[in-house]
Amino acid sequence: MRVTLVFLVALFIFTLSAPQAILAQQLSGRVYYRASNQIMIRIDSAEMNPEEIAEAHQIMKKPWERNFILTFFQTESNWKQVETIDKESTLEQSDGMTINLSGREDQVLYKNLAKQSYAQEQEFMGKEFLIKDVLEPTEWELIDETKKIGNYTSHKAIFTKIVDSRRFSIGMAEMENVKDTIQVIVWFTPEIPVAHGPEDYYGLPGLILEVHNGGRAFYCERIELNPEQDPIFIHIPKKGKTVNSKEFQSMQEESMKQMMKRYQGKQGEGSKIRIGG
């Protein structure tokens, strides 16, 4: 059964018109998620011996894990990483390249479902940016499957789309344009009637508790509803130079082009990548 976002919104409004509407309008909470991301990097180096390559592959098989908090009111939410002392999920610098997988713990994603907009703090190339743009609608397909996540009955939904993406590897003259098929599977519970979810997932008639997107996944571990001792506060990001998503993507692509020029022709020299974790 394919359900458009318009129908879902209508269903959601109908849900709020039921006797639980008063509760829903006052609903606030925190949801604690564990995020798992399977690292996939292709290693092709003339300088790495078989033992080093085998070790690197073993390290990459270990899932990168971090904890996040979704803080929400009825139509607004914050998404941010939980502060941690563990800094092991960073790639060590080698041959002038450094990749950080842990992310910035002070960066916040703010979503406003009533205005269909978001704001996100992002650091790039040592500079602070504030990405502000509209939320992209998702055409969810509801699946007739349920399961228990904690005390909540959760329903399955998926969406599939084909996106344009670009790939790059050392030695390539230019980025390769490819088509990627993305399928996301989520589990949501109408028992918590808010349309929020982890990261940029939203738009279902109930809180999204679990997400699976290829090697990436989010798992709900704990929920606090209407906490009285520590009331909910929603932070609206304001730090950084304001850009929209297309402008920020263009900056990333330009940086990738510069990297390609830097490493062009090095396929014969080899490179070594070390991954901590």
Rosetta silent file (secondary structure, phi, psi, omega in degrees, C-alpha in Angstrom):
SEQUENCE: MRVTLVFLVALFIFTLSAPQAILAQQLSGRVYYRASNQIMIRIDSAEMNPEEIAEAHQIMKKPWERNFILTFFQTESNWKQVETIDKESTLEQSDGMTINLSGREDQVLYKNLAKQSYAQEQEFMGKEFLIKDVLEPTEWELIDETKKIGNYTSHKAIFTKIVDSRRFSIGMAEMENVKDTIQVIVWFTPEIPVAHGPEDYYGLPGLILEVHNGGRAFYCERIELNPEQDPIFIHIPKKGKTVNSKEFQSMQEESMKQMMKRYQGKQGEGSKIRIGG
SCORE:     score description
SCORE:     0.000 S_00000001
   1 L     0.000  116.040 -179.713    0.000    0.000    0.000 S_00000001
   2 E   -93.826  130.369 -176.846    1.628    3.257   -1.155 S_00000001
   3 L  -125.041  126.436  179.158    0.746    6.329    0.876 S_00000001
   4 L   -78.960  163.500  179.716    1.665    9.853   -0.118 S_00000001
   5 H   -62.500  -35.363  179.674    2.857   12.447    2.372 S_00000001
   6 H   -60.509  -44.381  179.411   -0.384   14.414    1.852 S_00000001
   7 H   -64.919  -39.353 -179.722   -2.439   11.431    2.963 S_00000001
   8 H   -63.840  -40.853  178.267   -0.153   10.870    5.926 S_00000001
   9 H   -63.349  -42.111  178.141   -0.537   14.467    7.037 S_00000001
  10 H   -61.869  -43.204  178.417   -4.308   14.145    6.754 S_00000001
  11 H   -62.944  -39.030 -178.942   -4.181   10.917    8.755 S_00000001
  12 H   -66.031  -42.782  178.375   -1.988   12.601   11.329 S_00000001
  13 H   -63.247  -40.210  177.422   -4.390   15.555   11.693 S_00000001
  14 H   -61.814  -40.079  178.747   -7.272   13.106   12.084 S_00000001
  15 H   -60.338  -41.594 -178.505   -5.310   11.322   14.797 S_00000001
  16 H   -72.983  -17.116  178.703   -4.859   14.595   16.663 S_00000001
  17 L   -82.540   -5.695  178.283   -8.580   15.317   16.404 S_00000001
  18 L   -75.986  176.095 -178.336   -9.272   12.236   18.508 S_00000001
  19 L   -56.637  -24.182 -178.358   -9.636   12.396   22.336 S_00000001
  20 L   -81.804    5.812 -176.549   -5.869   12.195   22.720 S_00000001
  21 H   -59.540  -41.914 -178.843   -5.466   15.532   20.890 S_00000001
  22 H   -61.304  -42.959  177.485   -5.046   17.512   24.106 S_00000001
  23 H   -62.361  -44.846 -175.886   -2.260   15.179   25.216 S_00000001
  24 H   -63.132  -40.087 -178.551   -0.587   15.308   21.789 S_00000001
  25 H   -64.898  -26.223 -178.967   -0.580   19.099   21.663 S_00000001
  26 H   -97.478   -1.361 -171.626    1.252   19.192   24.985 S_00000001
  27 L   -68.724  134.220  173.961    3.555   16.288   24.189 S_00000001
  28 L  -145.809  162.912 -179.703    7.292   16.787   24.575 S_00000001
  29 E   177.541  177.727  173.512   10.148   14.431   25.147 S_00000001
  30 E  -128.311  137.569  176.916   13.636   13.093   24.606 S_00000001
  31 E  -123.570  128.156 -178.214   14.510    9.988   22.656 S_00000001
  32 E  -102.386  124.283 -177.022   17.909    8.376   23.031 S_00000001
  33 E  -118.564  147.778  167.809   19.251    6.531   19.986 S_00000001
  34 E  -104.045  126.516 -179.082   22.242    4.346   19.288 S_00000001
  35 E  -106.226  133.850  178.649   23.617    4.926   15.801 S_00000001
  36 E  -124.909  132.689 -177.874   25.581    2.263   13.947 S_00000001
  37 E  -135.941  113.914  177.740   27.401    2.900   10.692 S_00000001
  38 L   -78.614  118.553 -178.210   29.285    0.207    8.810 S_00000001
  39 L   -75.907  130.654  178.410   32.334    1.836    7.219 S_00000001
  40 L  -126.636  104.172  179.334   32.843    0.927    3.568 S_00000001
  41 L  -130.303  130.654  178.492   36.125    2.062    2.030 S_00000001
  42 L   -87.008  124.573 -177.771   37.821    0.477   -0.943 S_00000001
  43 L  -103.900  126.268  178.619   41.555    0.058   -0.373 S_00000001
  44 L  -143.934   95.365 -173.680   43.860   -0.039   -3.370 S_00000001
  45 L  -139.039  132.106  178.664   47.468    0.735   -2.502 S_00000001
  46 L   -76.265  -19.837 -175.546   50.752   -0.363   -3.977 S_00000001
  47 L   -92.207  -15.167 -177.742   52.592    0.442   -0.740 S_00000001
  48 L   -87.447  129.040  177.815   50.449   -1.585    1.672 S_00000001
  49 L   -79.797  165.945 -176.140   51.518   -5.164    2.223 S_00000001
  50 H   -56.096  -36.090  179.996   48.875   -7.944    2.487 S_00000001
  51 H   -65.069  -40.873  179.457   49.050   -7.946    6.298 S_00000001
  52 H   -66.840  -40.925  179.368   48.341   -4.205    6.477 S_00000001
  53 H   -64.539  -42.316  179.187   45.456   -4.489    4.025 S_00000001
  54 H   -62.996  -40.332  179.115   43.955   -7.391    5.992 S_00000001
  55 H   -64.283  -42.559  179.999   44.267   -5.404    9.228 S_00000001
  56 H   -63.170  -41.429  179.055   42.578   -2.371    7.675 S_00000001
  57 H   -64.697  -38.039  178.626   39.685   -4.492    6.413 S_00000001
  58 H   -63.621  -40.894  178.980   39.227   -6.026    9.869 S_00000001
  59 H   -64.006  -40.869 -177.161   39.082   -2.550   11.405 S_00000001
  60 H   -70.850  -19.101  177.521   36.524   -1.398    8.845 S_00000001
  61 H   -72.772  -20.790  179.380   34.275   -4.340    9.646 S_00000001
  62 L   -73.725  125.245 -179.316   33.775   -2.914   13.135 S_00000001
  63 L   -69.672  136.757  172.623   30.666   -0.738   13.134 S_00000001
  64 E   -76.545  128.188 -177.619   31.142    2.891   14.106 S_00000001
  65 E  -126.446  138.416  175.606   28.734    3.627   16.945 S_00000001
  66 E  -144.018  161.199  178.643   27.602    6.875   18.500 S_00000001
  67 E  -111.267  142.205 -177.620   24.706    7.986   20.683 S_00000001
  68 E  -133.020  160.016  175.520   22.256   10.757   19.791 S_00000001
  69 E  -124.505  131.219  169.485   19.328   12.578   21.384 S_00000001
  70 E  -104.136  117.023  178.364   16.144   13.686   19.658 S_00000001
  71 E  -108.635  132.126 -172.496   14.459   16.431   21.703 S_00000001
  72 E  -145.679  149.498  157.381   10.980   17.414   20.582 S_00000001
  73 L  -106.565 -167.790 -175.761    7.796   19.388   21.010 S_00000001
  74 L   -62.233  -43.668 -175.180    4.808   18.731   18.792 S_00000001
  75 L  -119.657   -0.798 -179.329    6.154   20.494   15.689 S_00000001
  76 E  -126.079  151.622  178.897    9.786   21.308   16.560 S_00000001
  77 E  -153.858  157.398  170.317   12.797   19.132   17.309 S_00000001
  78 E  -120.202  143.949  176.204   16.539   19.096   17.909 S_00000001
  79 E  -131.033  122.867  179.769   18.903   16.315   16.874 S_00000001
  80 E  -153.254  159.098  179.060   22.431   16.182   18.235 S_00000001
  81 E   -77.488  142.973  176.738   25.162   13.771   19.232 S_00000001
  82 L   -73.348  136.337  178.796   25.566   12.883   22.895 S_00000001
  83 L   -64.104  137.229 -179.099   28.759   14.226   24.387 S_00000001
  84 L  -146.533  153.021  177.481   31.343   11.509   24.928 S_00000001
  85 L   -82.464  -25.207 -177.025   34.967   11.205   25.956 S_00000001
  86 L   -67.633  121.096  178.661   35.576    8.450   23.407 S_00000001
  87 L  -119.494   25.549 -171.955   37.283    9.858   20.335 S_00000001
  88 L   -75.868  -20.822 -175.100   38.336    6.576   18.744 S_00000001
  89 L   -87.200   53.407  174.265   36.097    6.787   15.677 S_00000001
  90 E  -126.400  145.848  175.577   38.359    9.111   13.737 S_00000001
  91 E   -83.566  130.182  179.742   40.587    8.284   10.842 S_00000001
  92 E   -72.748  150.007 -177.827   44.199    9.114   11.603 S_00000001
  93 L   -69.654  136.102  178.104   45.988   11.484    9.271 S_00000001
  94 E  -151.917  127.938 -179.523   48.045    9.806    6.590 S_00000001
  95 L    55.902   34.717  175.087   49.615   11.336    3.492 S_00000001
  96 L    82.982    3.863 -178.711   47.904   14.634    4.284 S_00000001
  97 E  -113.314  133.794  176.762   44.358   13.210    4.448 S_00000001
  98 L  -132.815  130.704  177.243   42.207   13.151    7.567 S_00000001
  99 L  -123.781  125.745 -178.679   38.629   11.870    7.799 S_00000001
 100 E  -105.698  120.255 -178.203   36.607   12.383   10.974 S_00000001
 101 L   -96.565  -15.238 -172.250   33.722    9.961   11.516 S_00000001
 102 L   -79.214  -28.192  179.616   32.653   11.079   14.979 S_00000001
 103 L    79.576  168.656  179.664   31.196   14.454   14.024 S_00000001
 104 L   -89.220  127.625 -176.894   30.913   17.583   16.136 S_00000001
 105 L   -76.179  -17.746 -178.656   29.010   17.089   19.381 S_00000001
 106 L   -95.060    1.772  179.651   27.965   20.739   19.622 S_00000001
 107 L   -85.924  137.577 -173.306   26.329   20.821   16.177 S_00000001
 108 L  -125.183  138.302  170.326   22.537   20.801   16.175 S_00000001
 109 E  -103.805  123.312  179.313   19.920   19.986   13.554 S_00000001
 110 E  -112.036  128.653  176.867   16.670   21.911   14.111 S_00000001
 111 E  -119.383  137.305  174.851   13.462   20.894   12.307 S_00000001
 112 E  -123.052  103.224 -174.968   10.214   22.859   12.237 S_00000001
 113 L   -72.294  -29.189  179.139    7.448   20.707   10.800 S_00000001
 114 L   -66.632  -37.493  179.777    4.849   23.480   10.903 S_00000001
 115 L   -95.883   -3.458 -178.648    7.021   25.670    8.665 S_00000001
 116 L    53.380   49.211 -177.523    8.505   22.702    6.754 S_00000001
 117 E  -140.179  164.082  175.955   11.999   24.073    7.325 S_00000001
 118 E  -145.009  160.837  174.169   15.262   23.147    8.994 S_00000001
 119 E  -139.924  134.683 -175.888   18.469   24.755   10.203 S_00000001
 120 E  -140.043  129.789  174.543   21.725   22.883   10.763 S_00000001
 121 E   -80.842  136.868 -177.504   25.101   23.933   12.072 S_00000001
 122 E  -149.185  134.032  174.013   27.963   22.474   10.055 S_00000001
 123 E  -100.062  135.864 -179.767   31.716   22.908   10.078 S_00000001
 124 E  -148.833  126.593  179.129   33.503   22.615    6.738 S_00000001
 125 L    53.550   40.220  176.638   37.112   23.328    5.860 S_00000001
 126 L    77.638    7.599 -179.179   37.645   24.975    9.248 S_00000001
 127 E  -120.496  150.864  179.884   34.691   27.368    8.832 S_00000001
 128 E   -93.695  132.922  177.856   31.282   27.473   10.504 S_00000001
 129 E  -128.304  151.670  174.454   28.157   27.377    8.335 S_00000001
 130 E  -120.008  107.118 -178.681   24.449   27.536    9.069 S_00000001
 131 E   -88.066  119.705  178.882   22.459   25.577    6.496 S_00000001
 132 E  -124.636  127.719 -177.268   18.853   26.784    6.271 S_00000001
 133 E  -163.120 -179.603  178.577   16.405   25.282    3.802 S_00000001
 134 E   -86.635  151.330  175.176   13.018   23.620    3.335 S_00000001
 135 L   -74.731  133.963  177.826   12.359   20.051    4.409 S_00000001
 136 L   -81.922  128.979  179.407   12.107   17.645    1.489 S_00000001
 137 L   -69.699  151.210 -179.926    8.854   15.641    1.516 S_00000001
 138 L  -121.704  131.326  176.743    9.064   11.858    1.574 S_00000001
 139 L   -90.971   93.890 -178.205    6.642    9.496   -0.139 S_00000001
 140 L   -78.762  147.890  171.721    6.379    6.744    2.442 S_00000001
 141 E  -115.118  118.057 -179.555    5.002    3.302    1.708 S_00000001
 142 E   -82.030  131.673 -178.628    3.279    1.721    4.699 S_00000001
 143 E  -108.329  139.638 -177.079    3.903   -2.007    5.123 S_00000001
 144 E   -80.015   65.014  177.077    1.467   -4.294    6.932 S_00000001
 145 E  -139.844  142.504  176.330    4.012   -5.404    9.551 S_00000001
 146 E  -134.669  157.896  172.908    4.325   -4.574   13.238 S_00000001
 147 E  -156.688  161.821  178.336    6.751   -5.356   16.030 S_00000001
 148 E   -89.304  128.457  170.254    7.358   -4.324   19.611 S_00000001
 149 E  -119.712  106.725 -170.618   10.123   -1.822   20.314 S_00000001
 150 L    63.561 -126.855  179.804   10.264   -1.521   24.068 S_00000001
 151 L   -94.555    5.096 -171.422    6.680   -1.033   25.233 S_00000001
 152 E  -109.117  134.150  172.010    5.494    0.407   21.938 S_00000001
 153 E   -77.316  124.327 -174.499    3.807   -1.315   18.994 S_00000001
 154 E  -117.486  145.067 -178.355    5.665   -0.114   15.918 S_00000001
 155 E  -110.604  149.710 -176.856    4.659   -0.141   12.260 S_00000001
 156 E   -91.921  141.447  173.643    6.930   -0.561    9.251 S_00000001
 157 E  -145.754  150.995  179.459    7.348    1.991    6.477 S_00000001
 158 E  -138.452  159.376  164.278    9.809    2.300    3.607 S_00000001
 159 E  -144.004  146.932 -178.296   10.750    4.673    0.845 S_00000001
 160 E  -130.392  134.724  176.384   12.852    4.092   -2.241 S_00000001
 161 E  -151.290  156.542  176.988   14.316    6.662   -4.585 S_00000001
 162 E  -104.273  127.802 -176.746   17.026    7.008   -7.203 S_00000001
 163 E  -123.265  152.968  173.340   19.464    9.854   -6.629 S_00000001
 164 E   -83.923  132.886  177.411   22.316   11.387   -8.574 S_00000001
 165 E  -142.598  169.303 -179.244   25.666   11.069   -6.835 S_00000001
 166 E  -128.371  142.438 -179.785   29.342   11.416   -7.610 S_00000001
 167 E  -121.727  151.691 -177.535   32.221    9.119   -6.819 S_00000001
 168 L  -146.358  139.272  170.928   35.919    9.791   -6.608 S_00000001
 169 L  -139.586  155.716 -176.963   39.042    7.725   -6.084 S_00000001
 170 L   -58.431  131.445  179.544   42.689    8.682   -6.164 S_00000001
 171 L   101.295  -14.344  178.644   44.009    8.847   -9.703 S_00000001
 172 L   -73.341  143.711  179.369   40.706    9.660  -11.388 S_00000001
 173 L   -75.002  -32.564  178.304   40.776   12.617  -13.773 S_00000001
 174 L  -154.912  164.659 -178.969   37.288   13.741  -12.741 S_00000001
 175 L   -67.455  145.593 -179.121   34.382   12.675  -10.571 S_00000001
 176 E   -96.020  126.800  176.512   32.149    9.921  -11.907 S_00000001
 177 E   -85.176  125.061 -177.982   28.409   10.608  -12.125 S_00000001
 178 E  -134.858  164.018  174.451   26.375    7.598  -11.020 S_00000001
 179 E  -106.505  126.548  178.332   22.810    6.692  -10.097 S_00000001
 180 E  -114.167  136.798  174.426   22.280    5.290   -6.627 S_00000001
 181 E   -98.280  122.517 -178.590   19.135    3.527   -5.423 S_00000001
 182 E  -110.794  127.216  172.867   18.352    4.308   -1.812 S_00000001
 183 E  -125.095  124.467 -179.894   15.902    2.266    0.241 S_00000001
 184 E  -113.836  132.487  176.743   15.176    3.264    3.825 S_00000001
 185 E  -114.182  127.858  178.805   13.239    1.063    6.254 S_00000001
 186 E  -129.585  160.229  173.701   11.803    2.633    9.404 S_00000001
 187 E  -125.944  126.426 -177.472    9.631    1.576   12.319 S_00000001
 188 E  -128.784  156.792 -179.925    7.316    4.165   13.879 S_00000001
 189 E  -122.110  118.396  174.613    4.757    4.115   16.675 S_00000001
 190 L   -66.680  -11.603  178.924    1.414    5.962   16.493 S_00000001
 191 L   -68.292  -17.066  170.925    1.291    5.562   20.284 S_00000001
 192 L  -118.797   91.693 -167.801    3.543    8.643   20.407 S_00000001
 193 L   -78.568   65.465  169.933    1.665   10.912   17.955 S_00000001
 194 L  -128.565  152.698 -173.927    4.443   13.193   16.719 S_00000001
 195 L   -96.260   24.056 -176.821    5.902   13.161   13.193 S_00000001
 196 L   -89.334  169.726  176.794    9.549   13.365   14.290 S_00000001
 197 L  -169.294  177.302  179.307   12.426   10.939   13.834 S_00000001
 198 L   -62.851  154.710  172.914   16.218   10.621   13.879 S_00000001
 199 L    48.599 -124.849 -178.634   18.417   12.828   11.712 S_00000001
 200 L  -103.481   19.020  177.949   16.347   14.162    8.762 S_00000001
 201 L   -86.345  135.713 -178.385   13.682   11.437    8.866 S_00000001
 202 L  -168.376  178.205  168.019   10.149   12.651    9.582 S_00000001
 203 L    96.570   11.295  175.838    6.599   12.766    8.263 S_00000001
 204 L  -105.584  157.678 -177.995    4.934    9.610    9.569 S_00000001
 205 L   -78.283   55.925  179.976    1.885    9.521   11.884 S_00000001
 206 L   161.985  156.060 -177.835    4.000    8.546   14.872 S_00000001
 207 E   -63.671  131.318  177.629    7.497    8.818   16.313 S_00000001
 208 E   -80.415  120.032 -176.346   10.159    6.970   14.296 S_00000001
 209 E  -100.509  -22.390 -175.532   11.956    4.582   16.672 S_00000001
 210 E  -148.798  140.574 -178.885   14.222    2.681   14.277 S_00000001
 211 E  -135.153  137.831  173.242   15.875    3.386   10.918 S_00000001
 212 E  -130.482  119.968 -179.186   17.822    1.166    8.507 S_00000001
 213 E  -136.537   88.782 -176.761   19.533    2.759    5.521 S_00000001
 214 L    63.040 -123.255  179.736   22.103    0.414    3.997 S_00000001
 215 L   -84.219   -0.742 -179.066   24.979    0.147    6.452 S_00000001
 216 E  -102.764  143.381  179.553   23.547    2.909    8.645 S_00000001
 217 E  -152.462  150.090  173.702   21.023    2.342   11.411 S_00000001
 218 E  -125.427  132.793 -179.197   19.424    4.127   14.367 S_00000001
 219 E  -124.448  125.926  176.169   17.981    2.215   17.327 S_00000001
 220 E   -72.488  129.783 -179.336   15.784    3.750   20.028 S_00000001
 221 E  -114.571  -25.451 -178.681   17.091    2.810   23.470 S_00000001
 222 E  -160.396  145.535  179.999   15.140    5.059   25.855 S_00000001
 223 E  -130.851  134.653  173.435   12.239    7.537   25.789 S_00000001
 224 E  -119.896  116.616  179.374   11.346   10.308   28.232 S_00000001
 225 E  -105.341  134.858  178.690    7.898   11.836   27.719 S_00000001
 226 L    44.792   55.461 -178.174    6.883   15.159   29.284 S_00000001
 227 L   -66.246  128.690 -177.827    9.818   15.229   31.745 S_00000001
 228 L   -90.261  -35.326 -176.918    9.000   17.419   34.737 S_00000001
 229 L   -72.593  -32.968 -178.350   12.380   17.509   36.471 S_00000001
 230 L  -132.515   82.745 -174.350   14.294   18.570   33.349 S_00000001
 231 L   -58.516  153.432 -178.108   11.884   20.418   31.015 S_00000001
 232 L   -73.457  136.939  174.277   12.403   20.298   27.273 S_00000001
 233 L  -129.314  131.236  178.700   14.257   23.165   25.586 S_00000001
 234 L  -104.972  124.693 -179.877   14.542   23.515   21.815 S_00000001
 235 L   -96.853  129.299  175.447   17.647   25.247   20.481 S_00000001
 236 L  -101.051  112.752 -176.878   17.425   27.115   17.171 S_00000001
 237 L   -59.596  140.298  179.328   20.903   27.186   15.557 S_00000001
 238 L  -137.683   -4.285 -172.636   22.230   30.632   14.689 S_00000001
 239 L   -87.729  134.349  174.449   25.998   30.147   14.469 S_00000001
 240 L   109.611  165.910  177.447   27.856   30.324   11.163 S_00000001
 241 E   -72.127  129.566 -176.138   27.528   31.836    7.706 S_00000001
 242 E   -78.027  126.722  175.377   24.030   31.222    6.344 S_00000001
 243 E  -140.472  162.162  172.381   23.796   29.147    3.155 S_00000001
 244 L   -94.357  176.467 -173.634   21.172   26.890    1.614 S_00000001
 245 H   -64.878  -36.796  179.723   21.700   23.184    0.959 S_00000001
 246 H   -67.092  -40.469  178.285   22.621   23.655   -2.718 S_00000001
 247 H   -63.442  -41.450  179.641   25.225   26.280   -1.875 S_00000001
 248 H   -67.459  -39.782  177.437   26.752   24.035    0.761 S_00000001
 249 H   -63.116  -38.838  178.476   26.786   21.075   -1.628 S_00000001
 250 H   -62.753  -39.017  177.764   28.536   23.207   -4.246 S_00000001
 251 H   -64.241  -40.479  178.790   31.261   24.058   -1.733 S_00000001
 252 H   -64.577  -41.186 -179.968   31.731   20.373   -0.959 S_00000001
 253 H   -66.282  -38.895  178.145   31.975   19.520   -4.661 S_00000001
 254 H   -64.898  -39.083  177.031   34.524   22.280   -5.234 S_00000001
 255 H   -64.415  -38.234  177.755   36.584   20.956   -2.330 S_00000001
 256 H   -64.531  -39.198  177.800   36.405   17.464   -3.851 S_00000001
 257 H   -62.607  -41.514  178.855   37.659   18.814   -7.179 S_00000001
 258 H   -63.902  -38.571  178.119   40.612   20.435   -5.439 S_00000001
 259 H   -65.205  -38.935  179.197   41.355   17.140   -3.694 S_00000001
 260 H   -62.384  -42.027  178.614   41.239   15.318   -7.035 S_00000001
 261 H   -63.258  -37.623 -177.900   43.768   17.725   -8.501 S_00000001
 262 H   -66.523  -39.784 -175.320   45.982   17.220   -5.474 S_00000001
 263 H  -103.359    5.836 -179.318   45.968   13.424   -5.672 S_00000001
 264 L   -63.001  133.385  177.717   45.671   13.059   -9.433 S_00000001
 265 L    83.575    6.067 -177.740   48.249   10.680  -10.829 S_00000001
 266 L   -92.914    4.451 -176.653   49.183    9.192   -7.468 S_00000001
 267 L   -61.759  -25.827  178.326   47.758    5.754   -8.135 S_00000001
 268 L   -81.188  -19.584 -179.285   51.235    4.484   -8.884 S_00000001
 269 L   -85.684  -25.480 -179.248   52.657    5.901   -5.670 S_00000001
 270 L    80.848  160.985  176.658   50.082    4.275   -3.395 S_00000001
 271 L  -150.513  153.655 -177.027   48.566    5.643   -0.235 S_00000001
 272 L  -118.060  132.530  178.070   47.957    4.299    3.242 S_00000001
 273 L  -119.211  125.524  176.383   44.769    4.745    5.221 S_00000001
 274 E  -113.740  135.849 -177.276   44.637    3.980    8.917 S_00000001
 275 E  -120.583  122.900  176.256   41.325    3.801   10.744 S_00000001
 276 L   -86.814  150.410  178.854   41.032    4.055   14.492 S_00000001
 277 L   147.431    0.000    0.000   38.176    2.303   16.295 S_00000001
